[in-house]
Amino acid sequence: MTHPLDQPSLAGPTKWNSMDLQLAGKTAVVTGASKGIGLAVVRGLVDEGARVIAGARTSGPELDGLVAGGAVEFVPIDLSTPDGPAALVKRAVDAGGFDVVVNNVGAVAPRPGGFLSVSDDDWQRSLDLTLLAAVRTIRAALPELTRRGGGSIVTISSVNASLPDPLVIDYSAAKAALANFCKSLSKEVGGSGIRVNTVSPGPVETALWLGENGVAQTVAQAGGATPEEVAAAAAAASVTGRFTRPQEVADLVLVLASERFANVTGADFRIDGGLIQTL
Ligand SMILES: NC(=O)c1ccc[n+]([C@@H]2O[C@H](COP(=O)([O-])OP(=O)(O)OC[C@H]3O[C@@H](n4cnc5c(N)ncnc54)[C@H](OP(=O)(O)O)[C@@H]3O)[C@@H](O)[C@H]2O)c1
């Protein structure tokens, strides 16, 4: 017997209703914006009618194209330095301010030599880019968001924040600290209308995993497999059997940036194809 709500006359025609994320006219600061997830976030924001202040050390053809469209300003900046994040934020304030901050920058160096092969300098590099770049960006950005009466901070964490892995031991620790920091901060600034959320991807189809000196290539060189075999094994570890696409991470970031989700804060959203098997 057909359920009453399944009858076409009651349920109405099946169609996708688009949701207005109300990002048109907003401005966002995006770190690590020239490639991969950051570039997809910039493109998604522009498609929604937002303006973007985009920081990375170098631009690329795709980001150049978005800059040429007029909605994006590229700021060449090294975000691993103590002063880089504040300089990026200052440029955004000078250009008229912002409503959204996307802390995307981060990098991973696999450590096939194990923990004892990771020097203090290696640890410092990981902490500078994967933890402190976000801490410094947010420290510089909070006065502007407070002045505006609120805003959204979205930070790209990783499944490794809760899936510690000796192959990426310093990266895992830095992401765990990043996630913990964001949760603490969400409690301090929530009353000022500033939302702080994290997105935790599993393997994503970007240069970080699949490019020159990426995870697949580095692990393959150390273990006698091909990069394709390493990537295929990583894909097979998730229940969907594939990597996440940068655009899919970007779509989640846009949702969290949107004031349609104004009561979502202090939350972490996994996007990993079911890689993490527990609740
Ligand atoms: N890909 C994955 O599988 C995956 C999974 C989980 C989490 N994540 C996280 O997602 C974020 C983005 O990763 P992705 O895969 O998109 O990386 P990606 O493809 O390697 O892109 C990294 C971006 O950051 C910029 N960048 C790197 N070092 C920088 C520096 N010192 N100063 C300023 N900009 C810098 C790069 O441009 P320049 O080199 O020109 O500076 C580029 O635009 C990272 O936080 C990463 O940890 C990625």
PDBQT file of the ligand as one rigid body, heavy atoms in Angstrom, charges set to zero:
ROOT
HETATM    1  N1  LIG A 301      43.865  17.331   0.470  1.00  0.00    +0.000 N 
HETATM    2  C1  LIG A 301      43.502  16.581   1.495  1.00  0.00    +0.000 C 
HETATM    3  O1  LIG A 301      43.433  15.352   1.372  1.00  0.00    +0.000 OA
HETATM    4  C2  LIG A 301      43.153  17.212   2.806  1.00  0.00    +0.000 A 
HETATM    5  C3  LIG A 301      42.548  16.402   3.784  1.00  0.00    +0.000 A 
HETATM    6  C4  LIG A 301      42.234  16.969   5.027  1.00  0.00    +0.000 A 
HETATM    7  C5  LIG A 301      42.520  18.286   5.280  1.00  0.00    +0.000 A 
HETATM    8  N2  LIG A 301      43.109  19.049   4.307  1.00  0.00    +0.000 N 
HETATM    9  C6  LIG A 301      43.434  20.435   4.642  1.00  0.00    +0.000 C 
HETATM   10  O2  LIG A 301      42.838  21.293   3.678  1.00  0.00    +0.000 OA
HETATM   11  C7  LIG A 301      43.620  22.475   3.557  1.00  0.00    +0.000 C 
HETATM   12  C8  LIG A 301      43.929  22.728   2.089  1.00  0.00    +0.000 C 
HETATM   13  O3  LIG A 301      44.590  21.591   1.568  1.00  0.00    +0.000 OA
HETATM   14  P1  LIG A 301      44.740  21.332  -0.006  1.00  0.00    +0.000 P 
HETATM   15  O4  LIG A 301      44.747  19.866  -0.183  1.00  0.00    +0.000 OA
HETATM   16  O5  LIG A 301      43.778  22.154  -0.791  1.00  0.00    +0.000 OA
HETATM   17  O6  LIG A 301      46.237  21.873  -0.233  1.00  0.00    +0.000 OA
HETATM   18  P2  LIG A 301      46.989  22.317  -1.574  1.00  0.00    +0.000 P 
HETATM   19  O7  LIG A 301      46.297  21.814  -2.783  1.00  0.00    +0.000 OA
HETATM   20  O8  LIG A 301      48.407  21.929  -1.341  1.00  0.00    +0.000 OA
HETATM   21  O9  LIG A 301      46.859  23.920  -1.557  1.00  0.00    +0.000 OA
HETATM   22  C9  LIG A 301      47.434  24.635  -0.525  1.00  0.00    +0.000 C 
HETATM   23  C10 LIG A 301      47.190  26.117  -0.717  1.00  0.00    +0.000 C 
HETATM   24  O10 LIG A 301      47.829  26.816   0.353  1.00  0.00    +0.000 OA
HETATM   25  C11 LIG A 301      48.792  27.736  -0.172  1.00  0.00    +0.000 C 
HETATM   26  N3  LIG A 301      49.942  27.796   0.722  1.00  0.00    +0.000 N 
HETATM   27  C12 LIG A 301      50.786  26.791   1.058  1.00  0.00    +0.000 A 
HETATM   28  N4  LIG A 301      51.750  27.254   1.882  1.00  0.00    +0.000 NA
HETATM   29  C13 LIG A 301      51.494  28.573   2.071  1.00  0.00    +0.000 A 
HETATM   30  C14 LIG A 301      52.129  29.601   2.793  1.00  0.00    +0.000 A 
HETATM   31  N5  LIG A 301      53.252  29.385   3.503  1.00  0.00    +0.000 N 
HETATM   32  N6  LIG A 301      51.602  30.840   2.768  1.00  0.00    +0.000 NA
HETATM   33  C15 LIG A 301      50.480  31.091   2.054  1.00  0.00    +0.000 A 
HETATM   34  N7  LIG A 301      49.842  30.169   1.350  1.00  0.00    +0.000 NA
HETATM   35  C16 LIG A 301      50.329  28.920   1.340  1.00  0.00    +0.000 A 
HETATM   36  C17 LIG A 301      49.127  27.178  -1.555  1.00  0.00    +0.000 C 
HETATM   37  O11 LIG A 301      49.600  28.190  -2.433  1.00  0.00    +0.000 OA
HETATM   38  P3  LIG A 301      51.166  28.590  -2.518  1.00  0.00    +0.000 P 
HETATM   39  O12 LIG A 301      51.926  27.298  -2.515  1.00  0.00    +0.000 OA
HETATM   40  O13 LIG A 301      51.292  29.367  -3.780  1.00  0.00    +0.000 OA
HETATM   41  O14 LIG A 301      51.441  29.429  -1.305  1.00  0.00    +0.000 OA
HETATM   42  C18 LIG A 301      47.765  26.674  -2.003  1.00  0.00    +0.000 C 
HETATM   43  O15 LIG A 301      46.968  27.729  -2.470  1.00  0.00    +0.000 OA
HETATM   44  C19 LIG A 301      44.857  22.258   4.447  1.00  0.00    +0.000 C 
HETATM   45  O16 LIG A 301      44.655  22.854   5.700  1.00  0.00    +0.000 OA
HETATM   46  C20 LIG A 301      44.906  20.761   4.598  1.00  0.00    +0.000 C 
HETATM   47  O17 LIG A 301      45.569  20.349   5.766  1.00  0.00    +0.000 OA
HETATM   48  C21 LIG A 301      43.423  18.544   3.087  1.00  0.00    +0.000 A 
ENDROOT
TORSDOF 0
